[in-house]
């Protein structure tokens, strides 16, 4: 699967479970670790887990094996899913605001794609 297709699969998987404020960051010019970072918010720790689980399920259904996942415990307010070319961060709004990954990775010429969902 091409990187752009994987990015779209991730965004669709997050939208399917009602993720909030999905942002796609193109970080190809900033790091060799990944091509895209997808950041989304959830409404509760249970919602974060559902978001991450749906991303993993959709990836596996499409033949993509996740490289790893971090977070996801009962009190976790940030879950990372590493799909290689796409790294997914699902966060509670307070953690997202505190760590401000968008600003950190966005400084410079990277393309940013925002998807606003209520």
Phi and psi restraints in degrees (value plus and minus 20) as a CYANA .aco file:
   2 UNK   PHI     -90.0   -50.0
   2 UNK   PSI     136.8   176.8
   3 UNK   PHI     -78.1   -38.1
   3 UNK   PSI     -62.8   -22.8
   4 UNK   PHI     -84.5   -44.5
   4 UNK   PSI     -59.0   -19.0
   5 UNK   PHI     -84.8   -44.8
   5 UNK   PSI     -60.5   -20.5
   6 UNK   PHI     -83.9   -43.9
   6 UNK   PSI     -63.6   -23.6
   7 UNK   PHI     -77.4   -37.4
   7 UNK   PSI     -66.4   -26.4
   8 UNK   PHI     -85.1   -45.1
   8 UNK   PSI     -58.2   -18.2
   9 UNK   PHI     -80.1   -40.1
   9 UNK   PSI     -63.8   -23.8
  10 UNK   PHI     -82.5   -42.5
  10 UNK   PSI     -68.4   -28.4
  11 UNK   PHI     -80.7   -40.7
  11 UNK   PSI     -64.2   -24.2
  12 UNK   PHI     -83.4   -43.4
  12 UNK   PSI     -59.9   -19.9
  13 UNK   PHI     -83.6   -43.6
  13 UNK   PSI     -58.8   -18.8
  14 UNK   PHI     -89.4   -49.4
  14 UNK   PSI     -62.3   -22.3
  15 UNK   PHI     -82.9   -42.9
  15 UNK   PSI     -56.3   -16.3
  16 UNK   PHI     -80.4   -40.4
  16 UNK   PSI     -47.9    -7.9
  17 UNK   PHI    -129.8   -89.8
  17 UNK   PSI       0.2    40.2
  18 UNK   PHI      45.0    85.0
  18 UNK   PSI      23.1    63.1
  19 UNK   PHI     -83.4   -43.4
  19 UNK   PSI     131.6   171.6
  20 UNK   PHI    -124.6   -84.6
  20 UNK   PSI     124.4   164.4
  21 UNK   PHI      28.3    68.3
  21 UNK   PSI      38.7    78.7
  22 UNK   PHI     -93.7   -53.7
  22 UNK   PSI     110.0   150.0
  23 UNK   PHI    -149.1  -109.1
  23 UNK   PSI     114.4   154.4
  24 UNK   PHI    -131.4   -91.4
  24 UNK   PSI     103.3   143.3
  25 UNK   PHI    -129.4   -89.4
  25 UNK   PSI     106.6   146.6
  26 UNK   PHI    -108.3   -68.3
  26 UNK   PSI      87.9   127.9
  27 UNK   PHI    -131.5   -91.5
  27 UNK   PSI      -1.9    38.1
  28 UNK   PHI     -78.9   -38.9
  28 UNK   PSI     -52.7   -12.7
  29 UNK   PHI    -104.8   -64.8
  29 UNK   PSI     -22.7    17.3
  30 UNK   PHI    -133.8   -93.8
  30 UNK   PSI     -42.9    -2.9
  31 UNK   PHI    -174.2  -134.2
  31 UNK   PSI     134.8   174.8
  32 UNK   PHI    -118.5   -78.5
  32 UNK   PSI     -19.5    20.5
  33 UNK   PHI     -92.4   -52.4
  33 UNK   PSI     -58.6   -18.6
  34 UNK   PHI    -174.9  -134.9
  34 UNK   PSI     145.9   185.9
  35 UNK   PHI    -115.1   -75.1
  35 UNK   PSI     -61.8   -21.8
  36 UNK   PHI    -151.9  -111.9
  36 UNK   PSI     125.1   165.1
  37 UNK   PHI    -136.4   -96.4
  37 UNK   PSI     110.9   150.9
  38 UNK   PHI    -132.6   -92.6
  38 UNK   PSI     106.0   146.0
  39 UNK   PHI    -139.8   -99.8
  39 UNK   PSI     113.7   153.7
  40 UNK   PHI    -166.1  -126.1
  40 UNK   PSI     135.8   175.8
  41 UNK   PHI    -126.9   -86.9
  41 UNK   PSI     133.2   173.2
  42 UNK   PHI    -143.2  -103.2
  42 UNK   PSI     150.6   190.6
  43 UNK   PHI    -118.2   -78.2
  43 UNK   PSI     -32.6     7.4
  44 UNK   PHI    -181.6  -141.6
  44 UNK   PSI     148.3   188.3
  45 UNK   PHI     -84.0   -44.0
  45 UNK   PSI     -54.3   -14.3
  46 UNK   PHI     -85.2   -45.2
  46 UNK   PSI     -61.0   -21.0
  47 UNK   PHI     -84.4   -44.4
  47 UNK   PSI     -61.6   -21.6
  48 UNK   PHI     -77.1   -37.1
  48 UNK   PSI     -65.3   -25.3
  49 UNK   PHI     -82.3   -42.3
  49 UNK   PSI     -62.4   -22.4
  50 UNK   PHI     -82.6   -42.6
  50 UNK   PSI     -60.9   -20.9
  51 UNK   PHI     -81.6   -41.6
  51 UNK   PSI     -70.7   -30.7
  52 UNK   PHI     -83.3   -43.3
  52 UNK   PSI     -63.3   -23.3
  53 UNK   PHI     -81.0   -41.0
  53 UNK   PSI     -60.1   -20.1
  54 UNK   PHI     -87.5   -47.5
  54 UNK   PSI     -57.8   -17.8
  55 UNK   PHI     -81.1   -41.1
  55 UNK   PSI     -67.3   -27.3
  56 UNK   PHI     -82.7   -42.7
  56 UNK   PSI     -64.7   -24.7
  57 UNK   PHI     -81.4   -41.4
  57 UNK   PSI     -67.0   -27.0
  58 UNK   PHI     -84.7   -44.7
  58 UNK   PSI     -59.1   -19.1
  59 UNK   PHI     -81.6   -41.6
  59 UNK   PSI     -69.8   -29.8
  60 UNK   PHI     -82.0   -42.0
  60 UNK   PSI     -59.6   -19.6
  61 UNK   PHI     -79.7   -39.7
  61 UNK   PSI     -50.1   -10.1
  62 UNK   PHI    -119.7   -79.7
  62 UNK   PSI      -2.4    37.6
  63 UNK   PHI      60.7   100.7
  63 UNK   PSI      -6.2    33.8
  64 UNK   PHI    -122.5   -82.5
  64 UNK   PSI     104.0   144.0
  65 UNK   PHI    -117.7   -77.7
  65 UNK   PSI      98.0   138.0
  66 UNK   PHI     -78.6   -38.6
  66 UNK   PSI     121.2   161.2
  67 UNK   PHI     -98.0   -58.0
  67 UNK   PSI     -44.1    -4.1
  68 UNK   PHI     152.3   192.3
  68 UNK   PSI     151.4   191.4
  69 UNK   PHI    -167.9  -127.9
  69 UNK   PSI     120.9   160.9
  70 UNK   PHI    -147.8  -107.8
  70 UNK   PSI     124.9   164.9
  71 UNK   PHI      70.3   110.3
  71 UNK   PSI    -184.6  -144.6
  72 UNK   PHI      77.3   117.3
  72 UNK   PSI     -19.1    20.9
  73 UNK   PHI     -90.1   -50.1
  73 UNK   PSI     155.1   195.1
  74 UNK   PHI     -78.1   -38.1
  74 UNK   PSI     -55.0   -15.0
  75 UNK   PHI    -123.3   -83.3
  75 UNK   PSI      -6.5    33.5
  76 UNK   PHI     -92.0   -52.0
  76 UNK   PSI     112.5   152.5
  77 UNK   PHI    -132.8   -92.8
  77 UNK   PSI      -7.9    32.1
  78 UNK   PHI    -177.0  -137.0
  78 UNK   PSI     103.4   143.4
  79 UNK   PHI    -142.9  -102.9
  79 UNK   PSI     111.2   151.2
  80 UNK   PHI    -130.6   -90.6
  80 UNK   PSI     112.4   152.4
  81 UNK   PHI    -140.4  -100.4
  81 UNK   PSI      99.6   139.6
  82 UNK   PHI    -118.3   -78.3
  82 UNK   PSI      92.1   132.1
  83 UNK   PHI    -128.3   -88.3
  83 UNK   PSI      -0.9    39.1
  84 UNK   PHI      64.4   104.4
  84 UNK   PSI    -112.5   -72.5
  85 UNK   PHI     -91.5   -51.5
  85 UNK   PSI     -36.2     3.8
  86 UNK   PHI    -152.6  -112.6
  86 UNK   PSI     107.0   147.0
  87 UNK   PHI    -132.4   -92.4
  87 UNK   PSI     110.2   150.2
  88 UNK   PHI    -129.9   -89.9
  88 UNK   PSI     110.5   150.5
  89 UNK   PHI    -137.4   -97.4
  89 UNK   PSI      97.0   137.0
  90 UNK   PHI    -131.1   -91.1
  90 UNK   PSI     107.2   147.2
  91 UNK   PHI    -158.3  -118.3
  91 UNK   PSI     132.7   172.7
  92 UNK   PHI     -91.1   -51.1
  92 UNK   PSI     127.6   167.6
  93 UNK   PHI     -74.4   -34.4
  93 UNK   PSI     -57.2   -17.2
  94 UNK   PHI     -85.9   -45.9
  94 UNK   PSI     -61.6   -21.6
  95 UNK   PHI     -88.6   -48.6
  95 UNK   PSI     -59.5   -19.5
  96 UNK   PHI     -81.9   -41.9
  96 UNK   PSI     -61.2   -21.2
  97 UNK   PHI     -87.7   -47.7
  97 UNK   PSI     -61.7   -21.7
  98 UNK   PHI     -85.9   -45.9
  98 UNK   PSI     -66.3   -26.3
  99 UNK   PHI    -102.7   -62.7
  99 UNK   PSI     -45.1    -5.1
 100 UNK   PHI      26.5    66.5
 100 UNK   PSI      34.4    74.4
 101 UNK   PHI     -80.6   -40.6
 101 UNK   PSI     -54.4   -14.4
 102 UNK   PHI     -77.8   -37.8
 102 UNK   PSI     -68.4   -28.4
 103 UNK   PHI     -86.8   -46.8
 103 UNK   PSI     -61.1   -21.1
 104 UNK   PHI     -79.1   -39.1
 104 UNK   PSI     -67.4   -27.4
 105 UNK   PHI    -108.9   -68.9
 105 UNK   PSI     -36.4     3.6
 106 UNK   PHI    -104.4   -64.4
 106 UNK   PSI     -44.1    -4.1
 107 UNK   PHI     -75.9   -35.9
 107 UNK   PSI     100.2   140.2
 108 UNK   PHI      94.9   134.9
 108 UNK   PSI    -181.0  -141.0
 109 UNK   PHI    -106.4   -66.4
 109 UNK   PSI     -13.3    26.7
 110 UNK   PHI     -82.4   -42.4
 110 UNK   PSI     124.7   164.7
 111 UNK   PHI    -102.0   -62.0
 111 UNK   PSI     120.6   160.6
 112 UNK   PHI    -143.5  -103.5
 112 UNK   PSI     111.3   151.3
 113 UNK   PHI    -138.3   -98.3
 113 UNK   PSI      99.9   139.9
 114 UNK   PHI    -126.9   -86.9
 114 UNK   PSI     121.3   161.3
 115 UNK   PHI    -147.6  -107.6
 115 UNK   PSI      91.0   131.0
 116 UNK   PHI    -113.6   -73.6
 116 UNK   PSI     105.1   145.1
 117 UNK   PHI    -150.3  -110.3
 117 UNK   PSI     117.1   157.1
